[in-house]
Amino acid sequence: MINAFKGFYIDIVRNLELDRLRGFTRTLIVFLILLTFAFVAFFVSVVSTKLDEDTKYYINAISETYKYYPVGASASLVLIQNFRISEGCGDFEGEADPEKLFLRFATGSEVTVSRFSTSSVRLDIMSEELRYRFKNTTQQGSSEKLAADIEGEEFYDCVSIEISLSDNNPVFTMNLLGETAIGQEITDAPDKYSQMLLNANIMIEGKSAISKSRFSYEPIFVPRGAIITSHLPNKDKLQALPATSGVLRASMDSKAIESSIMVYGGELHIQLYREKPRPLKISFINRLSSDNEAVIGFSSLIILIQFLSAIIAFLMRLKFINTTTHQIQSNLAPSKKARRRKIHRENI
């Protein structure tokens, strides 16, 4: 290591012809060059840093619809009360059941939580098999797949649950443990009511470029009508470490569903109205202004570079002054000798 640095030092001195300068000045110039390289490397490191598996996203949203993909056995049970059930996801019939029961989602199912009014919340649960048949229309399949069960009573393929909210049951809450999508794509169909994301803000927590300590970026606000989706970084680790967790809350005095969701790792994608989904990224200005350690590092390098530049400039000026003075004295020396000879001849 020492020999490599020594060789690097000799190459710089030879290529830049610094051997004409004094040793201390040469050392300062080489150190200045190294600091400049360090500044550029640090700048590139900060700029190229991406949101990775250590990134945390905290989402606070108000939306009329959510899609939820539970991780399976690890997903929490959902307490339901004053509910009606529709097997096959059709129309609801009969009176609401006032009993409190626990709902469990099957592994691989898709749960759509939505609201059409202030008096109810609707859950549409589709099994993994039915989802696969919808995505692959050429695939023929008739086997039923479990979608959900309510304390032992099983429901297959597709089941809808309507939960009524009243003074006796004013709030519905539901924990999330799995992939989540907030909002839905708005269509132009005139006969369909499109539920949408009303508003959301996302706070991103990253790691500092120097000490790897955590810090928060400036919050990002998501406009009305967008879609926010989370993508797990590693599907094989679903059972061990679910990447998305949160809670949904619907109250009878609101037509929307509030949520607080945390996504650990992976990527967030945001799809604006009539746009394609795009991964969420952080601008360099936001990254630099939020990471105090990076700001201190940049400032320290800039100050040190300016300080060394000033010292080197001062030493170079001294060198120039000394050289100029020596040349003047050398030019004056012959004139003095000639004057002495002239005076000597005159005296003779």
Residue, then its C-alpha position, 0 to 999 in steps of 0.5 A: m500500500i505504501n509502495a503503491f502510494k509512493g509510486f503514485y506520488i512519483d508519477i504525479v510529480r514527474n508528469l506535472e513537472l512538480d520537481r521544480l517546486r519545493g518538497f512541501t509545495r509538491t506534497l500539498i499539490v499532490f494532496l489537493i489532487l487526491l482530495t479532488f478525486a475524493f470529492v468526485a468519487f463521493f459525489v458520484s457515490v451519492v448521486s448513484t445511490k438508489l433506493d434499495e432493500d434497506t429503504k423504508y417507505y411510510i405511506n399515509a393514504i386516504s383512498e376509496t379502494y385497496k388491493y391486498y395480497p396476504v402472505g398466507a398463514s402469517a396474515s392477521l385475522v380480520l374481525i367482522q360484524n354486521f356482515r352479509i355474504s355473497e358467494g360468487c361475488g354477486d348481489f347481497e341478500g338477507e339481513a346482516d349477521p350481528e355476530k362477531l366472527f373472524l375472517r381468514f384469507a387463503t394463501g394467494s388470494e386477492v382481497t379488494v377492500s372498497r367503499f361506495s357509501t358511508s354506511s358500509v365496507r365491501l371485501d371481494i376475495m378472489s382465490e389464487e386459482l380464479r385469478y390465474r384463470f382470469k389472467n390466462t383465458t385459454q387455460q381451462g380449469s374447473s377445480e375450486k380453490l379456497a378463497a377464505d374461511i370464517e371460523g371454519e366455514e370455507f368459501y371457494d373461488c370468489v366471495s364478497i362480504e359487506i360490513s355495515l357500519s352503524d352506531n353499534n359498529p362505527v369503525f372497521t379495521m383490518n391489518l395488512l401483511g403482504e403486497t398492497a396496491i392503493g387506488q385503481e385505474i380510472t376508466d372512461a366507462p360511463d356506467k361504472y363508478s370508479q373508486m380512486l385514491l383521494n390523497a397520499n403522502i410517502m415518507i422515505e427513510g434511507k441510510s446515510a452515505i457515510s455512517k449508514s445511519r437512517f434519515s428521512y427524505e422530504p415527504i412525497f405527495v401523491p395526487r388524486g387518482a393515482i395508483i400506488t403499488s408495492h413490490l416485494p424484493n424477494k418472493d422466496k422470503l414471504q413467509a420469513l419477512p413480509a415486506t409490507s405491513g399496515v392497517l386500514r380504517a373505515s369509519m361511518d362518518s367518511k366515504a373513504i378508507e384511511s391507511s397507514i402502511m410501511v413497506y420495507g425494501g423493494e420498490l414503490h411504483i406510482q401510476l398517475y392518471r392516464e400514465k404508465p407506472r413508474p418507480l419512485k425515485i429520489s432527486f439528487i437535491n432531495r437526497l443531498s438536502s436530506d442527508n446531513e452527513a453528506v452535506i457535512g462531507f461535501s462542505s468539509l471537502i470543499i473547504l479543505i480544497q479551497f484552503l489548500s488551493a489558497i496555501i499553494a497559491f500563496l507559496m507559488r507567489l512567494k516562489f515567483i517573488n523570490t525568483t524574480t528578485h534573484q533575477i533582478q539582482s543577477n542582472l544588476a550585478p554586472s552593471k555594478k562591476a562595470r561601474r567600478r571598473k569605470i571609476h577605477r580607470e578614471n582614477i588612474 
